[in-house]
């Protein structure tokens, strides 16, 4: 089964109530037994500890911790971390997400510099930056994203930067699930923003991802692929949904590896340059290696024309 570090260091039910007050009145869902193919390395190695130290010393928040990512042991062993900016409290309450919800605090003006310094200390060649939703801010946090990017480029000019910004970087699930899984977002709005990126600069790589096991049908996943390709999205990730608690959206089923392989095949047929489809795939998992493959795939496609 997946082993995830308990980062809350307190009674699980009490911590859950503090983290997700809006979910406390929900009925607890039954827990499906995890299959053998969902196994990860438990965190705790010396290199993991070094990454953890750098993150804590710089006062940073990572989606690796906040979302309870099952790959934290592997990624932090390699000194790969996905930084979550604009605080640790989201203004939305998606049914699948483990990030704390509520009223966010003030934006930390020093965060861009702290992020940039951590990138340098970790020696990152590729960094992933995401954030909570900040519907309380007039620009949703866009200027802060720009400040973080500029700070990293100043201190680590050779580092490539991947931004997983709110509302459009991941569709998360098929359109029919939005009202129950992602009620604060709109499916076609997300598609449109991804399309707008290409209209502004066709050379920018775009990426989106979904979770499966939320009750979607196969034909809906294939339609979602077509919708992303209509926006000229380059890269799709597909991973298994794992419920953070019994009060989050239930895992409807565990999708076997052969179905993930089928999704991978269909995605390449539909024209994606890069596909990552496995039970433990997450948006930022192997991000640096996948980005290099993405660049190579575009170059190969251009050379074949």
N, C-alpha and C positions, 0 to 999 in steps of 0.2 A: 504494500500500500504506500501511498505518498506520505512522506514524513516531513512535516513543516515545523520549523522552530517556533515555540511559543514565545512571542515577542511582547506579550502583554504583561507577563509576570504577575498574574493575579488570578482570582477565581474566575473561570471562564464565563459563567453566566452573568456575573456582575460586570465583568469587562465588556461583554457583549451588549449589555443594557446601556453602558456609557458610550459605546462606540456606535451603536445603531438604535437609538431610542425610538425611531419611527417604525422599527420592525418588531417591537416587543409585543404588540397585540396580535401579531400573526400566529396562526396555528403552526405548531412544529411539524415539519415534513419528515416522513420516514427516511432513513438513511440506507442507501443501496450499498451492498458489499462491494468494495473496490476489487476489480479484476487483477490478475497477476501482471498484466502489462503496464500497470501504472506503478512504477517503482522509481524512487529517486534516492540519491545519496544524502544522508542527514548532514546538516552543516556542522562545522566545528573544527576544521583543519587549521593549522597555523596561518596559511595564506588567507583563509576566510576571516580569521581573527584580525589580521592586519587590515583587510578591507573594512571590517566593522569598526576598527579603531579610527581609521581615517574619516569614515562617514560621521562617527560620533564627535570627533574632535572638531570637525568643521560645522557641527550643528545642522547636518543635512537630513533630509527626508528622502527615503527611497521607496519606489513602488514595489520593489522586491519584498520589503518588510510589510508595508501598509496593505498590500493586496494579498499577502500570505502566499507568495509565489512558490510553487514546489521546486523550482530550479535554483533557489537561492544558494544552496550548498555548492552546486557546480559552478555557477556564475561568479560568486564571490571568491571561490578557489582560484579563478582565473583573473581576479581583480576587475571583474566586469560588474558594474552596478548601473541601474537606471534611476536617475535622480528625478524626484518629484518636487516641483517648485510650487510657489504660491501657497505654502502651508500644507498641513496634513488633514484639513477639514473641508469636505466637499459640500457644495450647496444643493446637490441633488441626492437622490436616494434610490439608485438603480437596484433592482431586486437581486442581481447577481454579485454585486461588488462588496468587497470587504473594507474599502476605505471609509474612514470615519465621516459621518455626516453631521451637519449642524451649521452654526453661524461662524464663519471663518474669522480669524484675527487679522490684524493689519499686515499688509505686504512688507516683507523684510527687504529694505533697500540694500542691505549688505549681501543678500543671498547670491546675486550674480558673481561677486568677487569670490565668495566662499566656494561656489560650485567650480569656478575656474581654477582655484587653487587645488581643489580635490582632484580634478582631472589631471593636473600636472603631477601631483604626488602619486597617483595611481598609474601614471604613464600611459593613459588611454590613447590609442590611435583612432578609436571611434567611440563616441559617447551618445547615449540616448537620454533625451530630456522629455519628461512628460509632466503633467500637473493635475491637480484637482480641478473641478469646474468652479469657476468664480463668477456666478451670475450676479453677484453684488457689485462687481466692477464694471464701469461703463464700457471698457474695451475687452472685458472677459479675461484680462491678463496679457493681452497681446504685446504691450510695451515691455512688460517684464520678461516675456520670452525673448524679445529682441535684445534686451539688456544682457540676459544670460548668454545668448549666442555671441554677442560682441565681446563680452568679457572672456569667454573661452578662446575666441579667435585671437585676442590680444596676447594671452599667455601661452596658448598652444596652437599656433597658426596652422600646423600640419594635421591637427585632429579633425576628422570628419564628424559632422554633427547631424544627428537624426532627431527630429522633433515629433513627438506623439501628442499633438495638441488636442484639447477637448473638442467634442462634437463631430469630428470627422475622421480622425485617424483610424478608428476601428468602427465598423458597422456593428460588431459584437454578435448580432443574431439576424435572422431573416425578418422580413417586413412584418409578417403576421404576428410576431412575438413582441413587437415594440411596446404595445400598451401595457403588457404585464412585466416584461423584462427590462425595458429601457424607456419608461414613460416620459422622462424629461427631455428626450431627444426625438428627432424626426428623421426617418429613414432617408427620404429623398433630399432633405436638406443636407445631410452628410454626403450623399452622392454628389450633390451640386457643388459643395465646397471643394471636394477632391477634383472635380472637373475644372473648377475655376483656377486651381493651381496650375494645371497644364495650359490653360488659356493665357495665364500671366507669363509662364516660362516653361516651355515644353521640355527643357532639358532636366528639370527637377524630377527626381524619382519620387513616385508616390506609392504608398503602401497602406493596406487596410487588412483587418483580420476579424475572424468570427470564432465563436465557441459553438460546439455542437454537443448534443445531449440535452438540449432544452425543449425538445418536443417538435423540432423542425422536421420537415419531410425532405427527402433527397432532392426532389425536383425544385424545392424552394432554394436549396443551397446552390443548385446549378443556375437558377434564375438570378440569384445574388451575384454569382460570378459574372454573368452577362451584364448586369447593371454596373458592376465595377469596371468591366472592360469598356462599356459605353463611355465611361469617364476617363478611359485610357490609363487606368491604374496598372502599375508595373508589377506589384508584388502582393501576394495574398498569403496570409497565415491562417491556419485552421487548427484549433486545439480542442481538447476535451474540457467541458465545463466541470469544475469541482466546487460544490457548494461550500462557502466558508462556515455556515452554521445551519441548523435545522430551520431557522426562520428566514433564511434566504431562499431564493427560488430553488425548487427541488431539482435534483439530477433525475431526468426522466429515464435516461439509459446511458450506459457506457458504450461508446462507439468502438467497435473492434478495429485493430490496426489495418486489416485488409480494406475496410471502408475508407480509411484515411488515404490509403494508397490509391484507391479509385478516385477520390476527390483530387488528389495530386495530378493524376493522369488527365482528368477532365480539365483542370485549370490550365495545364500546359497546352492542351488542345485548343482552348479558348483564347490563347495568346498571351498569357502572363509570362513575363520574363523570368520571374522567380516565384517558387511555391515552397512553403514549408507546411506540411500537413502530417502531424503525428499527435498522439494523445497528449503529450507534454509540451507541444509547441505553444509558445507565448510570443507576443509582439516583439519583445526585445531579446528573446532567447537567441544566442549566437548572432546577434545583430551585426557585429563587425565582420564576421566571416561571411554572412549572407550578403552584406553590402558589397563586399569584394566580388562575390559571385554575380551579383546584379549588374555591376559595372562591366564585368567580363561578358555577360550575356547580351547586354546592349551592344557592346563592341562587335561581338560575333554576328549579331543580327545585321548590323550596319555593313559589315564586311561581306556578307552573303548577298547583298542587294546588287 
